[in-house]
Amino acid sequence: MGPLQSRFYALIKERHPMMVRGVAEARAVAPELVDRHFEECLSWVVRAHGEEVLAKVADGYAFFTLEVNRAQQAFERRGCYEFATFAEADARVYQQSEYMRDYYWGVFAILFCWSHYVELMEFYLERFVGHLATGKLVEIAPGHGAWGVLAVANRDGLTLEGWDISPTSLDLAPKMAAGAGVGARCAYQLGDATKILHSSGRYDAAICSFMLEHLEDPGRFLVDFAPSLRPGALAFVTLALTAAQTDHIYEFKRESEGIMLAEAAGFELLECRVARPQRLLPGARFVPRVQAMILRKK
Protein backbone atom coordinates (compact mmCIF):
# COMPACT_ATOMS: atom_id res chain seq x y z
CA MET A 1 0.00 0.00 0.00
CA GLY A 2 1.38 3.36 -1.04
CA PRO A 3 1.67 6.50 1.11
CA LEU A 4 -1.21 8.40 -0.53
CA GLN A 5 -3.58 5.47 -0.22
CA SER A 6 -2.58 5.04 3.43
CA ARG A 7 -3.19 8.73 4.06
CA PHE A 8 -6.61 8.50 2.41
CA TYR A 9 -7.59 5.55 4.62
CA ALA A 10 -6.38 7.46 7.68
CA LEU A 11 -8.55 10.41 6.69
CA ILE A 12 -11.57 8.14 6.32
CA LYS A 13 -10.94 6.69 9.79
CA GLU A 14 -10.46 10.16 11.27
CA ARG A 15 -13.28 12.05 9.53
CA HIS A 16 -15.80 9.37 8.56
CA PRO A 17 -15.32 6.31 10.80
CA MET A 18 -18.66 4.81 9.77
CA MET A 19 -17.15 4.31 6.30
CA VAL A 20 -14.12 2.29 7.40
CA ARG A 21 -15.76 -1.12 7.11
CA GLY A 22 -16.91 -0.61 3.52
CA VAL A 23 -13.52 0.68 2.39
CA ALA A 24 -11.80 -2.33 3.95
CA GLU A 25 -14.26 -4.71 2.27
CA ALA A 26 -13.53 -3.11 -1.08
CA ARG A 27 -9.77 -3.48 -0.76
CA ALA A 28 -10.18 -7.12 0.25
CA VAL A 29 -11.80 -7.91 -3.13
CA ALA A 30 -8.53 -7.37 -5.03
CA PRO A 31 -5.77 -5.98 -2.76
CA GLU A 32 -3.01 -5.92 -5.37
CA LEU A 33 -5.17 -4.11 -7.92
CA VAL A 34 -6.46 -1.57 -5.39
CA ASP A 35 -3.01 -0.91 -3.95
CA ARG A 36 -1.49 -0.36 -7.37
CA HIS A 37 -4.16 1.59 -9.19
CA PHE A 38 -5.70 3.57 -6.32
CA GLU A 39 -2.25 4.84 -5.40
CA GLU A 40 -1.64 5.58 -9.07
CA CYS A 41 -4.85 7.58 -9.43
CA LEU A 42 -4.36 9.41 -6.15
CA SER A 43 -0.88 10.44 -7.27
CA TRP A 44 -2.42 11.99 -10.38
CA VAL A 45 -4.94 14.08 -8.46
CA VAL A 46 -2.33 15.15 -5.92
CA ARG A 47 -0.03 16.33 -8.73
CA ALA A 48 -2.92 18.28 -10.19
CA HIS A 49 -4.48 19.71 -7.02
CA GLY A 50 -1.93 19.39 -4.19
CA GLU A 51 -1.95 16.97 -1.25
CA GLU A 52 -4.83 18.80 0.42
CA VAL A 53 -7.09 17.23 -2.20
CA LEU A 54 -6.94 13.92 -0.30
CA ALA A 55 -9.27 15.34 2.34
CA LYS A 56 -11.65 16.50 -0.41
CA VAL A 57 -11.66 13.01 -1.90
CA ALA A 58 -12.36 11.46 1.51
CA ASP A 59 -15.16 13.95 2.21
CA GLY A 60 -16.54 13.49 -1.31
CA TYR A 61 -16.59 9.76 -0.81
CA ALA A 62 -18.58 10.07 2.40
CA PHE A 63 -20.92 12.64 0.83
CA PHE A 64 -21.62 10.50 -2.21
CA THR A 65 -22.09 7.29 -0.22
CA LEU A 66 -24.60 8.95 2.09
CA GLU A 67 -26.38 10.52 -0.91
CA VAL A 68 -26.72 7.13 -2.59
CA ASN A 69 -27.99 5.52 0.61
CA ARG A 70 -30.56 8.32 0.96
CA ALA A 71 -31.68 7.90 -2.65
CA GLN A 72 -31.90 4.12 -2.30
CA GLN A 73 -33.99 4.43 0.85
CA ALA A 74 -36.36 6.80 -0.96
CA PHE A 75 -36.48 4.39 -3.90
CA GLU A 76 -37.44 1.59 -1.53
CA ARG A 77 -40.37 3.71 -0.27
CA ARG A 78 -41.57 5.06 -3.62
CA GLY A 79 -40.68 2.22 -5.96
CA CYS A 80 -39.35 4.68 -8.54
CA TYR A 81 -36.46 7.09 -9.00
CA GLU A 82 -36.69 10.71 -7.86
CA PHE A 83 -36.51 12.34 -11.29
CA ALA A 84 -38.08 11.25 -14.58
CA THR A 85 -36.45 13.71 -16.98
CA PHE A 86 -32.91 14.64 -17.88
CA ALA A 87 -33.77 18.34 -17.53
CA GLU A 88 -34.58 17.83 -13.84
CA ALA A 89 -31.33 15.98 -13.16
CA ASP A 90 -29.31 18.48 -15.18
CA ALA A 91 -30.66 21.44 -13.22
CA ARG A 92 -30.43 19.69 -9.83
CA VAL A 93 -27.01 18.10 -10.28
CA TYR A 94 -24.84 18.73 -13.34
CA GLN A 95 -25.08 22.51 -13.41
CA GLN A 96 -24.44 22.93 -9.66
CA SER A 97 -20.69 23.39 -9.40
CA GLU A 98 -20.39 23.09 -5.61
CA TYR A 99 -22.52 19.93 -5.51
CA MET A 100 -20.66 18.48 -8.50
CA ARG A 101 -17.23 18.76 -6.91
CA ASP A 102 -18.24 16.61 -3.94
CA TYR A 103 -20.15 14.36 -6.35
CA TYR A 104 -17.17 13.83 -8.66
CA TRP A 105 -14.67 13.20 -5.90
CA GLY A 106 -17.09 10.67 -4.48
CA VAL A 107 -17.67 8.98 -7.84
CA PHE A 108 -13.90 8.81 -8.25
CA ALA A 109 -13.27 7.28 -4.82
CA ILE A 110 -15.92 4.56 -5.13
CA LEU A 111 -13.92 2.99 -7.98
CA PHE A 112 -11.65 1.58 -5.29
CA CYS A 113 -13.76 1.97 -2.14
CA TRP A 114 -16.98 0.12 -3.03
CA SER A 115 -16.50 -3.63 -3.29
CA HIS A 116 -18.72 -4.12 -6.35
CA TYR A 117 -16.93 -1.30 -8.18
CA VAL A 118 -13.58 -2.94 -7.49
CA GLU A 119 -14.97 -6.03 -9.23
CA LEU A 120 -15.83 -3.91 -12.27
CA MET A 121 -12.46 -2.16 -12.21
CA GLU A 122 -10.72 -5.54 -12.27
CA PHE A 123 -12.87 -6.56 -15.25
CA TYR A 124 -12.22 -3.23 -16.99
CA LEU A 125 -8.44 -3.29 -16.64
CA GLU A 126 -7.93 -6.96 -17.46
CA ARG A 127 -10.58 -7.63 -20.08
CA PHE A 128 -10.96 -4.24 -21.81
CA VAL A 129 -7.91 -2.05 -21.34
CA GLY A 130 -5.65 -5.07 -21.64
CA HIS A 131 -7.01 -5.73 -25.15
CA LEU A 132 -6.84 -2.19 -26.52
CA ALA A 133 -4.34 -1.37 -29.23
CA THR A 134 -3.35 1.98 -30.70
CA GLY A 135 -6.06 4.29 -31.93
CA LYS A 136 -8.60 6.91 -30.94
CA LEU A 137 -10.67 6.27 -27.82
CA VAL A 138 -13.82 8.26 -27.06
CA GLU A 139 -15.21 8.59 -23.54
CA ILE A 140 -18.80 9.68 -23.09
CA ALA A 141 -19.40 11.54 -19.82
CA PRO A 142 -15.87 11.13 -18.38
CA GLY A 143 -16.74 12.95 -15.15
CA HIS A 144 -13.59 12.90 -13.00
CA GLY A 145 -11.71 11.31 -15.90
CA ALA A 146 -10.19 8.26 -14.19
CA TRP A 147 -11.69 5.58 -16.44
CA GLY A 148 -10.28 7.03 -19.64
CA VAL A 149 -7.01 8.23 -18.16
CA LEU A 150 -6.32 4.76 -16.75
CA ALA A 151 -6.68 3.37 -20.26
CA VAL A 152 -4.43 5.97 -21.90
CA ALA A 153 -1.81 5.84 -19.14
CA ASN A 154 -1.57 2.06 -19.36
CA ARG A 155 -1.69 1.65 -23.15
CA ASP A 156 0.85 3.42 -25.33
CA GLY A 157 -0.50 4.73 -28.60
CA LEU A 158 -4.00 5.57 -27.39
CA THR A 159 -5.47 9.04 -27.65
CA LEU A 160 -8.67 10.09 -25.90
CA GLU A 161 -11.52 12.44 -26.75
CA GLY A 162 -14.01 13.05 -23.94
CA TRP A 163 -17.45 14.67 -24.05
CA ASP A 164 -19.31 15.83 -20.93
CA ILE A 165 -22.25 18.12 -20.24
CA SER A 166 -20.91 19.27 -16.86
CA PRO A 167 -18.53 22.27 -16.68
CA THR A 168 -17.07 20.76 -13.52
CA SER A 169 -16.00 17.69 -15.45
CA LEU A 170 -14.28 19.91 -18.00
CA ASP A 171 -12.22 21.28 -15.14
CA LEU A 172 -11.41 18.03 -13.32
CA ALA A 173 -10.88 15.50 -16.14
CA PRO A 174 -8.13 17.43 -17.98
CA LYS A 175 -6.31 17.90 -14.67
CA MET A 176 -6.51 14.15 -14.04
CA ALA A 177 -4.93 13.56 -17.46
CA ALA A 178 -2.24 16.18 -16.85
CA GLY A 179 -1.42 14.68 -13.46
CA ALA A 180 -0.97 11.30 -15.14
CA GLY A 181 1.39 12.82 -17.70
CA VAL A 182 -0.92 12.06 -20.63
CA GLY A 183 -2.54 15.46 -21.05
CA ALA A 184 -1.15 15.79 -24.57
CA ARG A 185 -3.02 12.62 -25.58
CA CYS A 186 -6.38 13.60 -24.02
CA ALA A 187 -8.83 16.24 -25.22
CA TYR A 188 -12.11 17.10 -23.52
CA GLN A 189 -15.05 19.06 -24.87
CA LEU A 190 -18.18 20.47 -23.28
CA GLY A 191 -21.32 19.17 -24.93
CA ASP A 192 -24.34 16.92 -24.75
CA ALA A 193 -23.15 13.65 -26.25
CA THR A 194 -26.71 12.63 -27.07
CA LYS A 195 -26.97 15.55 -29.50
CA ILE A 196 -23.52 15.45 -31.08
CA LEU A 197 -23.40 14.16 -34.64
CA HIS A 198 -20.34 11.95 -34.86
CA SER A 199 -18.79 11.22 -38.22
CA SER A 200 -18.99 7.60 -39.28
CA GLY A 201 -16.28 5.27 -38.01
CA ARG A 202 -14.38 8.03 -36.25
CA TYR A 203 -13.34 6.09 -33.14
CA ASP A 204 -11.45 2.84 -32.57
CA ALA A 205 -12.81 2.22 -29.05
CA ALA A 206 -15.26 3.74 -26.57
CA ILE A 207 -15.98 4.08 -22.88
CA CYS A 208 -19.46 4.92 -21.65
CA SER A 209 -19.38 4.47 -17.91
CA PHE A 210 -22.60 4.80 -15.89
CA MET A 211 -24.33 7.15 -18.29
CA LEU A 212 -27.24 5.09 -19.65
CA GLU A 213 -29.30 5.25 -16.45
CA HIS A 214 -29.00 9.05 -16.60
CA LEU A 215 -30.88 9.20 -19.92
CA GLU A 216 -34.57 9.13 -20.69
CA ASP A 217 -34.00 6.84 -23.70
CA PRO A 218 -30.69 4.96 -23.42
CA GLY A 219 -31.55 2.73 -26.37
CA ARG A 220 -31.89 5.75 -28.65
CA PHE A 221 -28.51 7.01 -27.51
CA LEU A 222 -26.82 3.71 -28.32
CA VAL A 223 -28.43 3.60 -31.78
CA ASP A 224 -27.29 7.16 -32.50
CA PHE A 225 -23.80 6.64 -31.11
CA ALA A 226 -22.93 3.29 -32.69
CA PRO A 227 -22.13 4.74 -36.17
CA SER A 228 -19.29 6.79 -34.65
CA LEU A 229 -17.35 3.56 -34.06
CA ARG A 230 -15.57 1.67 -36.79
CA PRO A 231 -16.59 -1.96 -37.39
CA GLY A 232 -14.80 -4.18 -34.91
CA ALA A 233 -14.28 -1.39 -32.37
CA LEU A 234 -14.52 -2.35 -28.70
CA ALA A 235 -16.78 -0.50 -26.27
CA PHE A 236 -16.85 -0.69 -22.49
CA VAL A 237 -20.36 0.20 -21.32
CA THR A 238 -21.59 0.14 -17.73
CA LEU A 239 -24.97 0.73 -16.13
CA ALA A 240 -26.75 0.51 -12.80
CA LEU A 241 -29.73 -1.76 -12.10
CA THR A 242 -32.37 -0.92 -9.47
CA ALA A 243 -29.72 1.36 -7.99
CA ALA A 244 -31.01 4.80 -7.10
CA GLN A 245 -28.97 7.96 -7.25
CA THR A 246 -30.06 11.59 -7.28
CA ASP A 247 -29.55 11.86 -11.05
CA HIS A 248 -30.66 8.36 -12.12
CA ILE A 249 -33.81 8.62 -14.25
CA TYR A 250 -33.99 5.34 -16.22
CA GLU A 251 -34.46 2.22 -14.12
CA PHE A 252 -32.86 -0.91 -15.52
CA LYS A 253 -34.51 -3.87 -13.82
CA ARG A 254 -32.89 -6.88 -15.52
CA GLU A 255 -29.39 -7.63 -16.78
CA SER A 256 -30.83 -8.61 -20.16
CA GLU A 257 -32.17 -5.10 -20.80
CA GLY A 258 -28.81 -3.45 -21.39
CA ILE A 259 -27.61 -6.35 -23.52
CA MET A 260 -30.73 -6.22 -25.70
CA LEU A 261 -30.40 -2.45 -26.18
CA ALA A 262 -26.77 -2.83 -27.20
CA GLU A 263 -27.56 -5.62 -29.64
CA ALA A 264 -30.39 -3.61 -31.18
CA ALA A 265 -27.95 -0.73 -31.71
CA GLY A 266 -25.55 -2.90 -33.69
CA PHE A 267 -23.20 -4.25 -31.05
CA GLU A 268 -22.16 -7.81 -30.25
CA LEU A 269 -21.73 -8.77 -26.60
CA LEU A 270 -18.30 -10.25 -25.94
CA GLU A 271 -18.30 -10.36 -22.12
CA CYS A 272 -20.49 -9.20 -19.25
CA ARG A 273 -19.90 -8.78 -15.52
CA VAL A 274 -22.54 -8.04 -12.87
CA ALA A 275 -21.67 -7.18 -9.27
CA ARG A 276 -23.65 -6.25 -6.19
CA PRO A 277 -22.75 -4.66 -2.84
CA GLN A 278 -21.72 -6.98 -0.04
CA ARG A 279 -24.35 -5.39 2.21
CA LEU A 280 -27.88 -4.15 1.47
CA LEU A 281 -30.22 -1.80 3.29
CA PRO A 282 -32.19 -3.56 6.06
CA GLY A 283 -35.31 -5.16 4.60
CA ALA A 284 -34.40 -4.14 1.06
CA ARG A 285 -36.83 -5.09 -1.74
CA PHE A 286 -34.41 -4.04 -4.48
CA VAL A 287 -30.90 -5.33 -5.03
CA PRO A 288 -28.70 -2.56 -6.46
CA ARG A 289 -26.29 -3.95 -9.03
CA VAL A 290 -23.72 -2.68 -11.48
CA GLN A 291 -23.23 -4.21 -14.89
CA ALA A 292 -20.32 -3.90 -17.30
CA MET A 293 -20.43 -5.02 -20.91
CA ILE A 294 -17.59 -5.36 -23.35
CA LEU A 295 -19.15 -4.88 -26.77
CA ARG A 296 -17.88 -5.10 -30.31
CA LYS A 297 -19.30 -2.91 -33.06
CA LYS A 298 -20.58 -5.06 -35.92
FENFENLIN-V111495 format. One line per field, one symbol per residue. ss: DSSP state (2 for helix, 1 for strand, 0 for the rest). psi: psi as a letter, one per 30 degrees, with the letter a starting at -180 (. if undefined). burial: I if it has 24 or more other ideal C-beta (glycine too) atoms within 12 Angstrom, else O. A space follows every 50 residues. Layout:
ss=???
psi=???
burial=???
This chain:
ss=00222222222222202222222222222022222222222222222220 00222222222222222222222222220000000222222222002222 22222222222220222222222222222220001111110000022222 22220001111111000022222222222000222111110022200000 00111111000222000222222222001111111111111000000000 010022222222220011111111110000000000001111111110
psi=kleeeeeeeeeeeefifffeeeeeeeefeieeeeeefeeeeeeeeeeefl fffeeeeeeeeeeeeeeeeeeeeeeeeegllelfleeeeeefdfgjeeee eeeeeeeeefegfkefeeeeeeeeeefdefgkalajkkkkifbffeeeee eefgjkfklkkkkkfkeeefeeeeeeeeffggefgkkkkkljffgkjklk gekflkkjjheefgleieeeeeeeeeffklkfkkkjkllkkhjklegkfk jkfkefeeeeeeeffglkkelkkklllfklkkgkfkjklkkkkjlkk.
burial=OOOIIOIIIOIIOOOIOOIIOIIOIIIOIIOOIIIOIIIIIIIIIIOIIO OOIIIIIIIIIIIIIOIIIOIIOOIIOOOOIIIOOIOOIIOIIIOOOOII IIIIIIIIIIIIIIIIIIIIIIIIIOOIIOIIOOIIIIIIIIIIIIIIII IIIIIOOIIIIIIIIIOIIIIIIIIIIIIIOIIOIIIIIOOOIIOIOIOO OIIIIIIIIIIIIIIOOIIOIIOOIIIIIIOOIIIIIIIIIIIIIIIIII IIOOIOIIIOIIIOIIIIIIIIIIIIIOOOOOOOOIIIIIIIIIIIIO
